[in-house]
């Protein structure tokens, strides 16, 4: 099952906050089960139940009628289900190509902020270019160390509940790049081929360089060697008046698609672009950002990882189509941003954990200092037309930067150990705190998306858990109702239990969201008109996720962040550590109703109130 215009994905395996066992990944990949197609009646019943807290009684009556029609014996529902089951038999994964297309490659929104997440690493204490270059050198060596596990296929297989997980995404993040198209993008993976590329791209002051990271005998450059090369790059890119060609990649995809075709008409430009696309990954040596107070620092850096801070700062010091871009600022702010199409958060975070571990180890390798060739600077011929495209991209990026509000909340009162001590799932507990915070702010609940991994299945990506349930709504309503004092804890427990059940179903391929998408995609392929159930207001309402959330757990004290999924919504990512929780909350400033700072405050209060609630209960027991 090759994806259109894509390289056939390698059949190999990947990691999560899970058990790792070293063994040949290939053996496992073949034995992974295929993603099932859930029973039609089960999904339809669960879909109706998920609408209950969200829509009015009369809308519900209307939707039930449409559902009865959809499910009538020999009707359209059964037909689509049969087609979907046929597709599942014929492909490695009935969902993955559709998902890659519909979630990423067909989307025309800019990747920066709209789909590409940022990751903030703990602040480093260097304040100058030596520190910056030293850190970047170690980081590059760490990523190459990770790459050696991928190349030799010795990456430990991850297990969840005793079941091996699909490792394929690990083989898609290095040496890959998104390529803009006029109507749809593609992702190309250059690692699969006779001579896989052996260089990375380094950007400094908007200037791109090719840095070969392997010696002629195939051994990776040592930290010292990389340092020498980065120093050369730094020194030969001191002029700051260069055209930021990279900012073109932050544009709306159709605009960038046109500019791209225009850019690569020129042979030199085409070769330069190709060198960036083929590189193993990109390292952005960022200029220092304006100084801010300590409390604002995290918000500022999270924004820098998402978009670079605007055209005056580092937004032109990127190639947003590149799958992996590590960002190292001269002022000690570090992290990365990644293009989301080839992989989910967990493999990226596993890679980050590996690199951070590697950087902590002492360096014993002393290198014979053989002179290394000067890294090659990539040239661009900027025509007046391309200059106009760049100016437009700068304007758009600056509007987007002002548009996005980012709040990092370091919640220090407790971490995942606390809900565990009360025999509650930390993830479900945090999701209920989000429900409570939203309810307190708006006096109503909203459609909530939490991503869950489908990596138990071959080429599995994600499923959505709908966190807003009848039970979560009952809990949030009771929380501030004095007459419900006695029931609160029991209602919380019940809501958490339901969330656990939904999570279990989602990771075992029995979720609602992707099955509904599959039926809809099948209808688009098979039928002349879309079934009523997909044209229904309730369907639109329930998929308008005002809360778009994800837990990305990491050993490193980092936080991932991403933009909201809808104009009037929030993007919330969290990393629960043992004794604290890192949250990143984003919202758009242009929306009057949303406010990331305010929601963060409600979230903090909700987490504290839920702790008090459980402590009162255990006192009385």
N, C-alpha and C positions, 0 to 999 in steps of 0.2 A: 504494500500500500504506500506508494510514494506520494508525498504531498505535491501538489502541482507546483512546478518550478522550484521544488526543494530537493535537497540531497536526501537520499534515503536515510532515515535515522538509524544509528548503529544499534544493534541488538545488545545492549549491555546494561549494567545496573547502578542504583544511587543511595545517600544518607539523610536521616531525621533525628529529633531528640530521642534516640532509640538505641537499641543494642547493636553493636557492630561486630561482625564475625568475619575474619579474613578467610576468604575462599574465592575460587574463580567465579567472577560475576557472570560470565557468559552462560555457564551451566544453569544458573538460576533464572536468567532472563527467559530462557525457553520454557522453564517449568512454571512460570507465573501464570495464574489464571487470567482468562480474558474478562474484560469488564462486562458484567451481566446487563441485560435489559430488564428492569424491574417489572413485576406484573402490572398490567394496565389499571385494573380496578384499585390496587393498592395505592398507586401514585395519585389517581384521581381523588380518592377519598382523603389522602393526606393533603393534597392541594386544597380541597375545600376546607379542611380543618385549619390550614394555615391562614385562610382568609378571614376566619371568624373574628379575631381581635381587630381586624383592619377595616372592615367595610360594614355598611349599614344592613339592617335586616332585609330591606327591600332589594338592595343590590344582591344580597346573598340568595334570595328567592330566585331572582333572574338568572344568576350564575348556575344555580342548581338545575334549573330547567335546561340551560344550554348543555350542562354536563350530562344530563339524562339523554339528551339527543345525541351527544358525542359518543356515549357508551351504548347506544341501542344495538341489540344483536345484529350482526352483519353490517353494522354502520361504519362510519368513517374512522372512528377510534380504533376498532379492530383491524381495519385495513392498514392503517398507519403502523400499528403495533407489529403486524406481520412483516411489513416491509423493513421495519427497524430490526426485527429479529433476524431477517435474512441478511441485512447489512452486517449485523454482529457476527454471523457465521463466516462471512466472506472476508472480514478485515481483522487485523491484529487488535484494533480498538475502534469500536464504532463511533466513538466520540472525538478522539484526539485531533483529527484533521479539521472537522467542523469547528471544534473549539478554538483551535489556533486561528482559523479564518475569522470566525464571528467575533471572538473576543479581542483579537489583536490585529490581524493583517488587513481585515476589511475596514477597521475603524480609521476614520480620517482625522481624528483629533491629534494634536501634537503628542508625541510620546512623553516629552518632558512634562512632569506634573500630572498628566492625565492617566498614563499607564505605568511609566517607569518609577519604581520605588527608589528611595534613597536610604542609605544606612549610615548612621553616625557612630564613629568609633570614639572611645574615651579620648578626651583632649590630651594631646602630647605636649610636653613642656619645652619643646624647642621654639625659638623665636627668630631663627635666622635661616639662611639658605643651607649652611652646613648641616644643621639638624634636619632640615627638610630633605636634603639629598641623601643623608645617611638613612633616614627612616624609609624613604622611597626605595633605596637599594635593598634593604632587608625585606621590604614588602614584596618586591619583584622576585627576590630569591625564594621567598615563601610560596608564592603562587607557582613558581617553576617546580618547587618541591611537590606541590599538590599535583601538578601536571604530570610529573613522573609516575605517580600512582595511576593516573588515567591511562597514560601511554603503555604502561606495563600491565594494565588491567589488574592491579593489586589493590584497588580501592575496596575497603571492607564493605561487605553487603550489609545493608541496614535491615533490622527486623522490628516489626511492631506486633506485639502480642504473639510472638513466636512465628510470625509469618514474614518471609523475605519481601523486601520492597523493590520496586522497579528502580534501577539505577540510571536509566536512559538519560535523564535530564543533565546528569553530571557530564555526559559526553557531548552536550550541546552548548555549554556556556563558554568554552574557550575556542578561539579561532573561528568565531561565527559573527555574523553581522546581519542586520536588517537592511534591505534594499528597497528604496521607495519606488512605487509604481504609480501610474496615472490614476488607477482606480483601486488597486489592491497591492499591498507590499508582499515581499517574499523574505524568507530568511535563508541565508546560505551558510553552510558549515564547511569551512576549508580544511578541517582537520582530516577529512576523509579523502585520501588521494595518495598518489605515489610519493610526492615530496611535500609533506605538510609544512606550512610556513614556520620559520624559526626566529621571527622578529616580533617585537612589541612596538606600539606607537607611544611616543612621549610628546605631550603638548605643553608648551611654556610660552606665555605672552602671545597666545593665539597661533603659535608656529608649531607645525607638526614635524616630528623626526621619526625615522625608522631606526630602531636600535636592535641589532642582532644580539640575542641573549644566549647563543650557544657558541662554543669554540669549534674549530674545524674538526676536532675529534668527536663532536657530538655532546661533550660535557657542558652543563650549564655554566654560565659565567658565575664567578663567586661574588659575594657582596662587595668586596674591594674593587673588583673589575667593573661591576655595575656602577659603583660610586664614581670611578674615574670617567666613565662614559656619560653619566648624568651631569657631571661637572662641565664636560665639554658642551653638552646641549645647553645647559643653563647659560654658559658664557657666550655662546653664539646666538642667543635669542634675547639679548638685552633690550633691543629696540622695541618700544611698546606701541608703535604707530601702525602695526600691521593690520591688514583687513582680517577680521575674525570669520574666516570661511566656515568654521565649525558651527556658527550660530544658525546657518541655514538648516541644520538638522533639527532645530527646535520648532520649526514651522509646522503649520497645518499640513497634513500629509500630501494633499493634492498640490498645494503651493510648492512644497519641497520637491515633489515628484517632477513638476515642470522645471524648477530651478536646477534640479539634478541633471536632467537630460540636457539642459542648456550648458551646465558646468562641464560635463564630460565630453562635449563635442570637441573640446581642445585636448590634444593628445597628452600633453604634460599633466593637465588637470586629471585626466582619466587615470593615468598611471599613479598619481598621488592618492586619488580616492581609493583605487584598488589596493594600494599598499596599506591604507588604514583599515579597509574592510577585511583584508586577509590577516591582519596582525593577530597575535594570540590574545592580547587584551590591550587596553589603553591606560596610560598613567597620566593624570593631569596634575602638573605642578602649578598650583594656584597662587596668585598674588594674594597678599594679606587682605582680609576683609576689614571694613571700618570697625574700630573697637566698640564694644558694647558692654553694658553691665553684666556681672556674673549671672544674674537671673535670666537675662535675655540671651545669654550666650548660646544655650542649647537650641533655642528657637531659630536663631540666626544660622547656626551651622546646619541644622536640619534643612532649612530653606536652601542653603548653599549646596547641599548634596542633591536636592531635588532639581534646582534650576541654575545654580551658579551665581545668583544674586543680581542678575541684570547685565546689560551689555557693557556698562562702565566697569563691571567687576569681572566675574569669571564665566559668564554664560557663553562666551565665544571660545572658551578654553576647553571645549568638549566636542565629542562626536556622538550625539545622542543615539545614533543607530547602532553603535557598537554594543555588543551584549554586556561586556564588563568594562567599567571605567573606574579605576581607583583614583581617589582625589586626595592629594597631599598638599595642604596649604602651608605657606611660609610661616604663618602665625600659629601652627600647631593644630589647626582643625583638619581632621582626616575622616575619610569614609569612602563610600562608593555610591555609584548609581548603576542600575542595570536595566537593559531593555528587556521587557517582560515576556516577549513572545516565546523564546526557547525554554524558559524555566521558571519555577516557582521560588518563593523565598527560602524554604528549608535547605535546598542544595547550595544556594548562595551563602547562607549563614554558616553551613558546615565548612565551606571553603574558607570563609572569614575566620572561623574558630581555628582552623588548621594553620592559617597564615599567622594569626596572632600568637599561637603556641610556638610556631617556628621562630618568630622574631624574639621570643623570650629566651630561647636557647643561646648559650654562649657561642661566639664564633671562634672556631679553632683553625679554620682553613686559612693558611697564609698563602698568598698567591705569588708565584713567580711573575714579576711584572713585565710580561711581554707587551710591547706596544700594540694597542688595539686600533683598528681603523676608525676614523672619524665617523660618528653616526650620520646618516644621510638626511639632509633637510629636504622636506617635501615642498616642491615649488607649485605655486598656483598663478595662472595668468588671469588677472581680474579684468574682464571687459566691462564697459559702462553698464551693460545689462546685468551682469552678475553683481556689480557694485550696488545697483538699484535693489536687487533681490536681498542683498545683505542688509541694506538700510531698512527695508521693510521688515525683515526678520528681527532686527534689533528693536524696532518699535513694538512689534507684537510681543516679543519676549518681555520687554519692560512693562507692558500692560499686564501680562500674566503674572509677573513678579509682584506687582502691586495688588493683584487680584487674590493671591493665595495667602491665607493667614495660617501660620504654623505654630502650634504650642506643644512643647515637650513637657510632660508632667513626670517628674521623678517622685513617685509615691513611695515614701520611706517608712510609713508606719508598720507595714508588714508585707510579706511576700507570699509565695505559694505555700509555704509551710503552714500558715494559719488556716486556710480552708481545709487543707489536708488533715490537720489535727482535729477537725470537726467532721472528718470522713466525707468531705465534699470535694468534687472536682474543681481544682483551681480555675480551669478555663470556664466552666459553666458559672462559677461564682463571679468571675470578672464580667462575663456576659450579662448576668443579672444586675450587676452594679451599673453597667452601661444602660440597661433598660430603665433602671430606677432614675439615673441621672437625666435621661431624655424625658421621662415622664414628668419629673419635677420641673423641668424647664418649660415643657410645652403642654402639660396636663393631658397628654394623649400619647399613644405609642405609635411606632412607625415601622414600615418594613425594614428588617435588619438582615444583612448578609454577613455570614462568617464563613471564611473558606476552610475547607477540609480536604485533606489529601486523599487522592485515589491511587496512591502508589503501590497498593497491594496488588494492583492489576497491571498487566503489560501496557506500557506507554501511558499509564494513568497520570492525569493532571490534577484537577480539583473538582470538588462538588461544593455546593453551597448548603450551609445549615441555615435554616430560617429561625433566627433566635427569638423572634417575637411569637409567643404562643398565648393561648387563652390563659394558661397557668402563669406565664410571666406577667401578664397584664393584671391578673388577680393579686399577685404578690405586690406589684408596684402600687396598685391602688390602695392596698391595705396598709402599706408601710407608713403613710402619713395620716391614717384614719384612726383616731383615738378609740373608736368603738371596736376596732379589730385587733386590739392589743394582744390578745391571747393567741390568735391564729397566725400572726406574722411569720414566726419561725417555721411553722409547719408549711405555710404557703411557699416560703423560700425553698424549703427542702423539696417540695413537690415540683416546683418550677425547675430546679436543678436536675431532678431525676428525669424529667421530660427532655431537658436539653441533652442529657447524657444519652438517652435513647435515640434522639435525632442524630447526634454525632455518630453513634455506633452504626446506625443505618447508612448515614452518608459515607463513612469510610469503607463500608462493606458493599458499596455500589447500589444502595437502595434509596438514594436521595430523590427528591422531587425535581429539583431545578434542571439538572442536565437531561433527565428523561423527557421533561416537557419541551426542552430545547430540541431534543432529538426528534420528537413527534412533529414539532413545528418545522424543522429543517426537512424532514421527510415529506411533509405536506407541500412545502415549497418545491421540492423536486418532483413529487408525484402528481399533485393536483392542480387544477386550474385556479381554484380559489381557496383561501385559507379558511379552515373551520372556524365557526363562530366563537368557539371557546377562546381562541387566540385574539379575536377582535374585540373581546369583552373589556369594558372599563376595568373590571376587577383584575384582569390579567395585567393591564398596564399599571394599576395602582400597586399591586403586590410585587411587581418587579422594579418599582421605583425606590431603590434602596437608599433611604435617607441616612441610615447608618451602614457604612461599608467597613467591615472589621476583619482583622486577622491577627491570630496569635503567631508570632514568629519567635520561637524560643531559641536562645543562644547561650553558650557558656560564657561568651564575652559580654561585658556589661555595655551592650550597644542598644541602639533603638532604630527600628526601621520606620520609614514614614512614606505615605503616598497620598495623593490628592483624593477628594471626594469623587464618588461615582456619578452623582447627579448635581445640578447647579445649586440646589437648596439642601445639600446634604453634608455629611461629615465623612472623612476618612480617618479611621482609628486603628492604629497598629500597637500591639503591646508585647513586651518581653518580660514574663514573670520570672524573677530571680527568687532565691530562697527567702530573702528578708526584705526585698523591695520590688517594685514593679515599674518598668519604664513604659510610659505611654507617649505616643505622638498623635495629636489631634489636628486635623486640618479642616478648613472651611473656606469658602470664597467670600471675600469682602463685599462683592457686589450684591450678595444676597442679604437683604435686611433682616431676615428671620434667623440666620445662623450666626453663631459667635463661638469661635473655638475656645477662647479664654473662659467664657461663661460656662460652656459645657464641661471644660476641665475642672472648674471649681465644683460644679454639681457632682462630677465623677468622684472627686476627692471626698466630698461630704458623704456620698452614697457608700463608698468603701468603708469609711469610718463608722457610719450608722449601722451597716450590716455586721461589722465586727462587734459593736456594742450589743446589737440584738442577740447574736449567738452567745456572747459572754453572759448576758442576763439569763438566757435559757439554761446554760450549763450550771449557773449558780443555783437555780431553783430546782434542778433535777436531783 
